[in-house]
Amino acid sequence: MSELALALVFAVFIWWFSTGIVLLLNRMSRGAITLSLVLSSLLGLGALAGLAHTAHQTSIAGAYCAFTCALLAWGWHELSFLTGWITGPRKSAIAPGLSEGRRFVEAVRAILWHELGILAVGLVIVAITWDAPNQVGTGTFVVLWVMRTSAKLNLFFGVRNLSEEFLPAHLRYMESFFRRRAVNLFFPVAVTAASLALALLVARAIDDNATPATAIGTTLVATMLALAIVEHWMLVLPLDTTALWRWAIREAGRRNAPVPVQPAPAAAPLPLERDEKLLRAR
């Protein structure tokens, strides 16, 4: 297997597995969620340190490390949002019939702290990798940020598949900000722009003048962009969007299923009661 193909497989596996882990952790007990948030926060801080350390490395290992660190930093945001730890000032559903402008304002309020957190971490990543030769981590984080924002806008404007199954019970009010329709006008614009950016990344990755580290790093970023485009198409195509992560959702459901209460066995009659029953029977 070529080095570019290996990088592609690595990125796809990390994307699939990390998404499942976040879904699984978010549906465990409150104690397990708290522990996972603490560990995720520590990993996030370590990821920022890793990005700063690898920013000036131009090796293939440095590209893989920067890519993984960016995913760890992003994973912290995803987990903190899905657990309800960092969302926004509005934590309730909106009433039907609101104007588009008011609906958009309330939708922003529902995720405001989350978006500001992503902005803050994104600025930190840009600052610690500024003017450095290894921009794989920064590119990965920016791709995830832009494409996730695009996905949120598409959910707001309306798509076929809202993927409600991914929302835990404490975030069900978010569904009131979504709209179900076949497609919206923003969707083709977003997919076309992302596809053009993907074509540029692919051209850079296969350029004969690119160094091995540049080719690998660009392939990793391009793969994440390609997967994000696939996720966009999953919003409008008649597909089961949960099929790839059903193992995580099913396992989480088993862990959270209530334990059936067994009826208590009937108490055995006392000796005196047993004798009285025998006499009455005679």
N, C-alpha and C positions, 0 to 999 in steps of 0.2 A: 504493500500500500504506500502510495506516495505521501510525502510530508503534508501537502495541501489537503489530500483526502483525509489524512489522520486528523488534521486540525478541524476539518468540517465535522467529522464524526464526534470528536471531543466536544465541540460546541453544541451539537444537537443533543448529545447525551446529558450534558450539564444543564441545558435549558429544560429538557423533559424531567429529569430527576429532581432538580432544585424546585421546580414548580410543584411537583407532587409532594415534596417534603414540606413546603410551606403550607399547602392545603391540609396535610396530615397533622402538622403541629397545631394549626389553628383550631382544630376540632377536638383537641384533647382536653383533659381536665384543666381547671383554672390554675392549679399549681404547676402543671406541666407547661402551660402557656407562659406563666411568669418566668419559669426557669429558662424556657426557650428564648424569651425576650432578653433576659440577662446575657445568655450565651451569645445570642445574635448581636447584641450591642458590643460585646467584647470582640467578636469576630469582625464587626464593622470597623471598630477602632484599629484592629490589627490590619484590616484591609487598607485603610488609609496610610498606615505606616508602610505597608508593602508597596503601595503605589508610589510613595515618595522614594522608596529604596530602588525600585526598578525603573524609575523615570529616565535614568541615565544609562540603563543597560540596553545594549543593542543586540543581545543574543536571542536565540529562539526560546530559551528557558525564560528570559525576561519578558518576552511577549506573552507566553502562557501564564506566567505569574501575574502580570498586570491585568490580563483578561479575567482571571479567576478572582482577583481582588476586587475588580469593578463589580462582578456579579455578587460577591459577598456584601459589598456596600449596598447594592440595589436590593438584595434579599432582605436586608434589615428594614428597609422602607416598606417592602411588600408585607412583611410579617407584622410590623407595627401598625400598618393600616388595617389589615384583615382581622387582627385581634381587637380592633377598636381603640388601641392605645393612642394613636395619633391620627385623627381624622379631620374634624373641623368643628366650628362653634354650633352648627346646626346638627342635631342628632334625632330628627324626627322626619316623617314623610311630609310631603307637600300636599295640599288639597288640590283636587283636579280643577281644571279651568283657569289656571293662572296664565297670564300673558307670557309670551316667549322670553321677553326681557326679564321679567320677575323670576320665571322658572330658571333661567340661566344664573341669575344672581344667587338664588337659593342653592342651586347645584354647586356653585363655587364655594359657598359657605360650608357646605357639607364636607368638602375635602380640602379646605383652605390650609390648615396646619400641615397636612400631609404634603401638599404641593410646595409650601414654603420650606419644609424640611428637605425635600428633594433639591430645591433651588440652592439652599445653604450648602448641602453636601456637594452638589455639582460645582459650586464656586470654589469650595475647598480643593476639590480634585483638580480643577483647572489651575488653581494657584500653585499647588505642589508639583504639578507636571509642566508648568509654564516654560516654554522655550526648551524643553527637553526632547531628546531624540525618540524616546519611547512614548508614543501617544495612544497605545492600544487601549489602556485602561480608560482614558478620557473619551476616546471614540466609542468604546463599548457603552459607557454610562450615558453619553449623549444620545446614542441610538435608542437605548432603552427608554430614556426620558421622552424623546420626541415621539416615538412610536406609541408609547403608552398614553401620552396626552392625546394623540390622534385617535386611539381606540376609545378613550373616554368621550371625546367629542362625537364620535360616530354613535356611541350608545345614547348620547343625549339627543342627537338629531334623529336617530331611529334606524334600527337594523333588524334583520330577521331573527337572529339568535342573540338573546340578551345574556345568556350564560348565568342565569340566576342561581344555578346549582353551586357555583363557586362562592357565593356570598353566605357567610355564616348567619345564624339566626339573629345575632345582635346588629347586623348590618342590613337586614331586610328592608329597612326604610329607604335604602339607596335605590331600590327598584322604582320608586315613585319619580325619580329623575330620568329614568330611561323611557324610550319610546320604541314600540315595535312597529316596524314597517319593512317593506321589501328591501329598500335601499334609500339613501339620501344623497343629495347633490354633493356633499363634501367628500363622500367615499371615493369616487373616481379620481378626484384631485389628489387626495392623500396617497392612494395606491400608485398613481402615476408618478408623483414626485419621489416616492420611496423607491420605485422600480428604477427610475433614472439614476438615483444615488447608488443603488445596488450595482447597476451596470458600470458606473465609474469605479467602484471598489473592486469589482471583478477584474476590470481591465488593469488596474494597478497591481492586483495580486498575481496575475499571470504575465506581467511585464518581464521581459528577459533581463532588463537592467535592474530589477528589484533584488535586493539582498534577500537571503533566506529568511532572516528575521522579519523583514518588511513584508514579504510574501505571506508568511505564517500569520503575523499580526493582522494584516489586512483581511486574510481569509476568515479569521475568527470574528472580526467585526462584521464582515459581509454576511457571514452565516447568521449572526444574530438579527441583522436587518432582514434577511430572507425569511427567517422564522417569524419575524414580526409581520411581514407582508402576508405570510400564510395565515397567521392569526387574524389579520384583517379580513381575508377571504372567508374564514370560518364564521365571521359575523353575519355574512349574507348568504352563504350557500346552505342548502338543506342538509346539513350534517349534524351529527351528534358531537357537540364541542367538548363533552366530558369524557369521550371514549378513551383518550390517551391517558387520562389520570383517574380512571374509574377505580383503580387499585387503591389510590390514596383516599378517595371519597368513601369507598366501601369499607375500608379498614377503619377510617375515622368514625363511620356510622356504627360499626360494631362496638367500638370502644365507648361510644356515648349512649348506646342503647340501654334503656332501663332494665335492671335485673328483675325478672318476674318474681313476684312474691308467692311463695309456696304456702298453701293453707296449713295451719298447724294440725298435727295429727290428733285425733280424738283421744282424750285421756282414758286410760284403762280404769275400769270400775274398781272401787275399793272392795276388800274382802267382804265386808258387811253388806254392801249393796249387792254383791254377787249372790250371797246366800239368800237375801230377801227375794231376788228375782227368781231363784230356783224354787222357793216355797210357793210363790204365786203361780208359777208354771204348773206345779203339782195340783 
